[in-house]
Amino acid sequence: MSVIAVAVAVAIAAGLAAPSLLRRAAVHRLRQIRDSCCERCGAPIDSGARFLIEGRMVCGACAGRTYRRVRGVLWGVVGISALGTLAACVAVWARWQRGEPHGLWLDGMLILGFPAVAGFSIVAARRLGPRRARG
C-alpha cells in the first residue's frame, strides 16, 4: 500500500471520528460547568476559589500551576528576545566596522522587533492571567 493511500485513509478516519470526539468533549465541559467542577482537574470548586483562565473555570490550585507555567514561558520569551537583540546589535556593529551599509535597516528592525515581541507577549499574558470569576 502506498504512502498516499495510507495518508488518505487516516484523513478520512480522522474526519469521521472528529465530530463525535468534539461533541463528547463539549458535553463533558458543560457537565463540569454545571456541577461547578474545575475544567482542568475535575475537582469540585467552592464559590470563593474560582478563577477564569483562558475562558475556562478552574480551581485555585490549577490557576496557580497555570500562572507559574505562563510565567516560566514568559521568562523564556524575554531571554530569547534579549539574545536576539544582542545578536542584532553585534551584527550592526560588525557591518558598521566593515563599512557595509546593506542590511543595516534589517538589523535595526530586529533590534526594535525583539523587545516589541517580548513586550506584547508580557502584556497579553497579563491580560489573560488568572482572574477571579464573577458569580
Contacts in CASP RR format, 6 or more apart in sequence:
PFRMAT RR
TARGET T0000
AUTHOR 0000-0000-0000
METHOD contacts of the structure
MODEL  1
MSVIAVAVAVAIAAGLAAPSLLRRAAVHRLRQIRDSCCERCGAPIDSGAR
FLIEGRMVCGACAGRTYRRVRGVLWGVVGISALGTLAACVAVWARWQRGE
PHGLWLDGMLILGFPAVAGFSIVAARRLGPRRARG
29 39 0 8 1.000
31 37 0 8 1.000
32 38 0 8 1.000
32 39 0 8 1.000
32 42 0 8 1.000
32 57 0 8 1.000
33 39 0 8 1.000
33 57 0 8 1.000
35 44 0 8 1.000
36 44 0 8 1.000
36 45 0 8 1.000
36 47 0 8 1.000
36 50 0 8 1.000
37 43 0 8 1.000
37 44 0 8 1.000
37 45 0 8 1.000
38 44 0 8 1.000
38 45 0 8 1.000
38 57 0 8 1.000
38 58 0 8 1.000
38 59 0 8 1.000
38 62 0 8 1.000
39 56 0 8 1.000
39 57 0 8 1.000
39 58 0 8 1.000
40 56 0 8 1.000
40 58 0 8 1.000
40 59 0 8 1.000
40 62 0 8 1.000
40 66 0 8 1.000
41 58 0 8 1.000
41 59 0 8 1.000
41 61 0 8 1.000
41 62 0 8 1.000
43 59 0 8 1.000
43 61 0 8 1.000
45 57 0 8 1.000
45 58 0 8 1.000
45 59 0 8 1.000
47 135 0 8 1.000
48 132 0 8 1.000
49 59 0 8 1.000
49 60 0 8 1.000
50 57 0 8 1.000
50 58 0 8 1.000
50 59 0 8 1.000
50 60 0 8 1.000
50 132 0 8 1.000
50 133 0 8 1.000
50 135 0 8 1.000
51 57 0 8 1.000
51 58 0 8 1.000
51 59 0 8 1.000
51 60 0 8 1.000
51 62 0 8 1.000
51 63 0 8 1.000
51 130 0 8 1.000
51 131 0 8 1.000
51 132 0 8 1.000
51 133 0 8 1.000
52 58 0 8 1.000
52 130 0 8 1.000
52 131 0 8 1.000
52 132 0 8 1.000
52 133 0 8 1.000
53 62 0 8 1.000
53 63 0 8 1.000
53 66 0 8 1.000
53 67 0 8 1.000
53 128 0 8 1.000
53 129 0 8 1.000
53 130 0 8 1.000
53 131 0 8 1.000
54 66 0 8 1.000
54 128 0 8 1.000
57 133 0 8 1.000
58 66 0 8 1.000
63 130 0 8 1.000
64 130 0 8 1.000
66 130 0 8 1.000
67 129 0 8 1.000
67 130 0 8 1.000
70 125 0 8 1.000
70 129 0 8 1.000
71 125 0 8 1.000
74 121 0 8 1.000
74 122 0 8 1.000
74 125 0 8 1.000
77 117 0 8 1.000
77 118 0 8 1.000
77 121 0 8 1.000
77 122 0 8 1.000
78 118 0 8 1.000
78 122 0 8 1.000
79 118 0 8 1.000
80 114 0 8 1.000
81 114 0 8 1.000
81 115 0 8 1.000
81 117 0 8 1.000
81 118 0 8 1.000
82 114 0 8 1.000
82 118 0 8 1.000
84 110 0 8 1.000
84 114 0 8 1.000
85 110 0 8 1.000
85 111 0 8 1.000
85 114 0 8 1.000
85 115 0 8 1.000
88 107 0 8 1.000
88 108 0 8 1.000
88 110 0 8 1.000
88 111 0 8 1.000
88 114 0 8 1.000
89 107 0 8 1.000
89 111 0 8 1.000
91 107 0 8 1.000
91 110 0 8 1.000
92 104 0 8 1.000
92 107 0 8 1.000
92 108 0 8 1.000
92 111 0 8 1.000
95 101 0 8 1.000
95 102 0 8 1.000
95 103 0 8 1.000
95 104 0 8 1.000
95 107 0 8 1.000
96 104 0 8 1.000
END
